[in-house]
Amino acid sequence: MFSKRSIIWLGLLAAALSTLVISTQVDGPPRTNEDRVRALSQDFACPTCDGQSVAESNAVVAQEIRRDIRRQVDEGQTDAEITDALVSAYDESIDLRPRSGGVVGLIWIVPVVVMVFGFAALASVFRRWRDTAVQTASDDDVELVESLRRERAGDGSS
């Protein structure tokens, strides 16, 4: 029913899809307030440090942000409320998590779409190459080759 090549491609597709599904699974929400504080502080960039999160930085402002996060968690605020408060206090660039809408959404979606279309184009090209008709020699070509072989055979035996 399926060729060996089709089964291999289906297996690779299944492996890729299962890898994508598994990689998007979240371990679950943090269990304690300290876990929440640690997780939230990893989601925000230190305003004075290049390339460090609030959790990694020892800068004074990062320590203040961690204390502020801890206070808000202890007060029972949600992660979204804490995020909104920090973004309004500093600006959008503090949030390390990508937004899912607008231009940022396009930045995440466009490479995936391009990759899918690229694989589809490659598959189409490979299918065309495989399905191209194999040219066979005409009767005149076969007769010409046979006559040349006979001539060479005659030359070599003299």
Secondary structure, DSSP 4 states (H G I P E B T S, - for coil): ---HHHHHHHHHHHHHHHHHHHHT----S-SSHHHHHHHHHHTBB-SSSSS-BTTT--SHHHHHHHHHHHHHHHTT--HHHHHHHHHHHS-GGGB-SPPSSHHHHHHHHHHHHHHHHHHHHHHHHHHHHHHSPPP---HHHHHHHHHHHHHHHHHHT-
